[in-house]
Amino acid sequence: MRGLWVSVALGVLALAGCSKPADNAAAGNAAAAPVPAAPASTVAANAATTPAAASGPAGPITVAELPAPTAGQWSRSSSQDGAPAEAGTKCMDGKPIDPTDGVMKCPKMDAARTVTGGFTVSADCTGGGPGGAMQAKLQLSGEGDFKKSFTTDSTMTMTGGPGGAMTTKNHSVYSYVGPTCTK
């Protein structure tokens, strides 16, 4: 049963792949490859065309107000507990990010918008195991423009199952591929 919860946690953490923008990943992750500087003309052009991450002031928001990544195919590079990153894809529907993606029941979930337009989520989740004894605490943060790129960092601590408490950490980088999802 613990294996099931670990699988559930990995699924939630894979979704949680939503924190710092991809071009800032090196600053927050020493293992990331350096990003070469773009010419000043490119930086100015991108600044003029890159939309703001989210509208509204920093502070508490509802989960429905979390950023909504562009609908379509996204590439994802995720690292679990510091292991080498694994590549994958995710089809996004253009709706706000769902921190649990239907995998867990989290009766208490608090969200906030950051001053940079990103987000943080703190959730208390329950379920699984005999009598639903498993509990998990999720901390998720996401940064980026959510139109072309974003990153997420998450920490989940699970308790109440066989083998004691278990904490997993995930860092994911998402890049928009295009409007059509592949199967």
C-alpha positions as CSV (number, residue, x, y, z in Angstrom):
1,M,0.0,0.0,0.0
2,R,2.9,2.3,0.7
3,G,4.0,1.8,-2.9
4,L,0.7,3.1,-4.1
5,W,1.1,6.2,-2.0
6,V,4.6,6.7,-3.3
7,S,3.2,6.4,-6.8
8,V,0.5,8.9,-6.0
9,A,3.0,11.3,-4.5
10,L,5.2,11.0,-7.6
11,G,2.2,11.8,-9.8
12,V,1.4,14.9,-7.7
13,L,5.0,16.0,-7.7
14,A,5.3,15.5,-11.4
15,L,2.4,17.8,-11.9
16,A,4.0,20.1,-9.4
17,G,6.7,20.7,-12.0
18,C,5.7,24.4,-12.0
19,S,8.3,26.9,-10.4
20,K,11.0,29.4,-11.6
21,P,11.1,30.2,-15.3
22,A,13.3,27.8,-17.4
23,D,15.8,30.6,-18.1
24,N,16.3,31.1,-14.3
25,A,16.6,27.4,-13.5
26,A,20.4,27.6,-13.3
27,A,20.2,30.3,-10.6
28,G,18.1,28.1,-8.4
29,N,19.8,24.8,-9.2
30,A,23.5,24.5,-9.1
31,A,23.4,21.3,-11.1
32,A,21.6,23.0,-14.0
33,A,23.7,24.0,-17.1
34,P,24.4,27.7,-17.4
35,V,22.2,29.6,-19.7
36,P,24.1,31.8,-22.3
37,A,23.2,35.5,-22.3
38,A,21.0,36.7,-25.1
39,P,21.9,39.8,-27.1
40,A,20.5,43.0,-25.7
41,S,18.3,43.4,-28.7
42,T,16.7,40.0,-28.2
43,V,16.2,40.7,-24.5
44,A,14.4,43.9,-25.3
45,A,12.2,42.3,-28.0
46,N,11.3,39.4,-25.7
47,A,10.5,41.8,-22.8
48,A,8.1,43.6,-25.1
49,T,6.3,40.5,-26.2
50,T,6.4,38.3,-23.1
51,P,3.0,38.5,-21.3
52,A,2.9,38.9,-17.5
53,A,2.6,35.7,-15.5
54,A,-0.6,36.5,-13.7
55,S,-2.8,39.5,-13.2
56,G,-3.5,40.9,-9.8
57,P,-1.6,41.8,-6.7
58,A,0.5,39.5,-4.5
59,G,-1.4,37.8,-1.7
60,P,-3.9,35.1,-1.0
61,I,-5.9,33.8,-4.0
62,T,-8.2,30.9,-4.6
63,V,-7.0,27.7,-6.3
64,A,-9.2,28.7,-9.3
65,E,-7.0,31.8,-9.6
66,L,-3.8,29.8,-10.1
67,P,-2.0,30.4,-13.4
68,A,-3.5,28.7,-16.5
69,P,-0.7,27.5,-18.7
70,T,-1.3,27.8,-22.5
71,A,-3.4,24.9,-23.8
72,G,-1.4,22.3,-25.7
73,Q,1.7,20.1,-25.5
74,W,4.4,20.9,-23.0
75,S,7.8,19.3,-22.5
76,R,8.7,18.6,-18.9
77,S,12.1,17.8,-17.3
78,S,11.7,16.6,-13.7
79,S,14.1,15.7,-11.0
80,Q,12.9,13.7,-8.0
81,D,15.0,14.0,-4.8
82,G,18.0,15.3,-6.6
83,A,18.2,12.4,-9.1
84,P,19.0,13.1,-12.7
85,A,16.2,14.8,-14.6
86,E,13.8,12.7,-16.6
87,A,12.1,14.1,-19.8
88,G,8.4,13.7,-20.5
89,T,5.5,15.6,-21.9
90,K,2.1,16.8,-20.5
91,C,-1.0,17.9,-22.4
92,M,-2.4,21.1,-20.7
93,D,-6.0,22.1,-21.2
94,G,-5.6,25.9,-20.6
95,K,-7.3,25.7,-17.2
96,P,-5.7,26.8,-13.9
97,I,-3.0,24.4,-12.5
98,D,-4.6,21.8,-10.3
99,P,-2.0,21.1,-7.5
100,T,-3.4,17.6,-6.9
101,D,-4.5,16.8,-10.5
102,G,-7.3,14.6,-9.1
103,V,-4.9,12.2,-7.5
104,M,-5.4,13.1,-3.8
105,K,-8.1,14.6,-1.6
106,C,-6.9,17.8,0.0
107,P,-9.6,19.4,2.2
108,K,-7.3,22.2,3.2
109,M,-5.5,24.1,0.4
110,D,-4.2,27.7,0.7
111,A,-2.8,29.5,-2.4
112,A,-1.1,32.8,-2.9
113,R,0.2,34.9,-5.8
114,T,3.8,36.0,-5.5
115,V,5.0,39.5,-6.3
116,T,6.5,38.1,-9.6
117,G,3.2,36.6,-10.7
118,G,4.0,33.1,-9.6
119,F,2.2,31.1,-7.0
120,T,2.6,29.1,-3.8
121,V,0.2,26.4,-2.5
122,S,0.2,24.7,0.9
123,A,-2.1,21.7,1.2
124,D,-3.1,19.1,3.9
125,C,-4.2,15.9,2.1
126,T,-5.7,12.7,3.3
127,G,-6.6,9.2,2.0
128,G,-5.1,5.9,1.1
129,G,-4.0,3.1,3.4
130,P,-6.2,1.2,5.8
131,G,-9.1,3.5,6.8
132,G,-7.6,6.4,4.9
133,A,-4.9,6.8,7.5
134,M,-2.3,8.3,5.2
135,Q,-1.8,12.0,5.4
136,A,0.4,14.3,3.3
137,K,1.5,17.9,3.5
138,L,2.2,19.5,0.1
139,Q,4.2,22.7,-0.5
140,L,4.2,23.8,-4.1
141,S,5.6,26.9,-5.8
142,G,5.6,27.9,-9.4
143,E,7.2,30.7,-11.4
144,G,7.3,31.7,-15.1
145,D,5.2,33.3,-17.7
146,F,2.9,30.2,-18.0
147,K,2.6,30.9,-21.7
148,K,5.9,29.6,-22.9
149,S,7.8,28.3,-19.8
150,F,7.5,27.8,-16.1
151,T,9.0,25.7,-13.3
152,T,7.7,24.2,-10.2
153,D,9.3,23.0,-6.9
154,S,7.4,20.8,-4.5
155,T,7.9,19.0,-1.2
156,M,5.5,16.4,0.0
157,T,5.7,14.8,3.5
158,M,3.6,11.7,3.9
159,T,2.8,10.1,7.3
160,G,0.5,7.4,8.7
161,G,1.6,4.6,6.5
162,P,3.8,1.6,7.1
163,G,7.5,2.5,7.4
164,G,7.1,5.9,8.9
165,A,7.2,9.4,7.5
166,M,8.5,9.9,4.0
167,T,9.5,13.2,2.3
168,T,9.9,13.7,-1.5
169,K,11.1,16.7,-3.4
170,N,10.6,17.6,-7.1
171,H,11.9,20.2,-9.4
172,S,10.3,20.5,-12.9
173,V,10.9,22.7,-15.9
174,Y,8.1,23.1,-18.5
175,S,8.4,24.5,-22.0
176,Y,5.6,25.0,-24.4
177,V,5.8,22.8,-27.5
178,G,2.7,23.7,-29.5
179,P,-1.2,23.7,-29.6
180,T,-1.6,20.0,-30.6
181,C,-1.0,17.2,-28.0
182,T,0.6,14.0,-29.1
183,K,-0.6,10.7,-27.7
